[in-house]
Amino acid sequence: MEDSEEFVLKATEVQEAGDVDEERSWFIQAAEAGDSNAMFKLGLLSGEAGDLDGERSWFIQAAEAGNSDVMYLLGLLSKEAGDLDEARSWFIQAAEAGDSDAMFNLGLLSEEAGDLDEARSWFIQAAEAGNSGAMFKLGLLSEEAGDLDGERSWYMKAAEAGNSGAMFNLGVLSKEAEDLDGERSWFIQAAEAGNSGAMFNLGLLSKAAGDLDEERSWYTKAAEAGNSDAMYLLGLLSEVAGDLDEARSWFIQAAEAGDSDAMFNLGLLSEAAGDSDNA
C-alpha cells in the first residue's frame, strides 16, 4: 500500500495543476496497487467524462475492495434507478461494514415494503451507530404506536445529535403540554439549526406576546428559508401596513411555492387595482 499512497499523492499534485490525463494515470497505478479510494476517484473521473459504464465499473471495484462508502453510494444509485433488490444488497454490505447511513436506508426500504418490525430493527442499529435520522424515525414510529415516553426519548437523543426535525417536534410536544418556555427553547434550537417551521412558529409566539417587530423578523427568516406560510403572512402584514407592492411581492413568492391563499390574495389585489385580466 506504500506504493499506492505515493501514486495517490502524485495524482493529487497533478490534479492541482489541472492535468486530468496524468491524474488518471497515477490513480490507475494506485488502483492496481489495491487502493480503493483511487478506484473511487477513477469512478468519479469517469462520470465527469460522461462514461457511466466506467464510473460504475470503478465503483464496483472499489466496493469489492472493501470501501463501505462506495457500497453505500452504489446502494443510492441503485435505489435512484429503481432497482430496490440491488440497492438492498449494497446497503447490506455497507451496513455490515459499519455504515450507519446504509442501516438507515435499509430501515427506509423495509418501512416502504410494510415491514415495520424489520424497519425498526435497522433504525435501532443505525441509531446505536450514531445516526440522528434513525433516532428521529424511531421517535416517529413511537408516536404512531402511542408510546409517548419512547417518542420523547428518541427525539431527545436525535436532538442532542443535532437533528433539527427532532428539536422542532420537541417544541410541538412542549406546546401540547403548555410548556411555553420549553416550546420556545426547542423552537429556537431548531431555528438555529435551520428549521424553517421552527422559525415560523417563533413568529407566531412573538405575535402572541405582542412583539410585532420580532414576529416579522422570524417570518422573514422563515420565508428566506423557503417557508411559504411565512411568505403569505408577510404578505398580509405588508397589506395591513398599506405597502401593497411588498404585499404583492410576498404573495407572489408564496404562490410560486404553491400557497393557494396567496394566489387568491393576488387576485384580490389585481381586482382592487382594476386589473381584471389577472384578478
Secondary structure, DSSP 8 states (H G I E B T S, - for coil): -HHHHHHHHHHHHHHHTT-HHHHHHHHHHHHHTT-HHHHHHHHHHHHHTT-HHHHHHHHHHHHHTT-HHHHHHHHHHHHHTT-HHHHHHHHHHHHHTT-HHHHHHHHHHHHHTT-HHHHHHHHHHHHHTT-HHHHHHHHHHHHHTT-HHHHHHHHHHHHHTT-HHHHHHHHHHHHHTT-HHHHHHHHHHHHHTT-HHHHHHHHHHHHHTT-HHHHHHHHHHHHHTT-HHHHHHHHHHHHHTT-HHHHHHHHHHHHHTT-HHHHHHHHHHHHHTT-GGG-
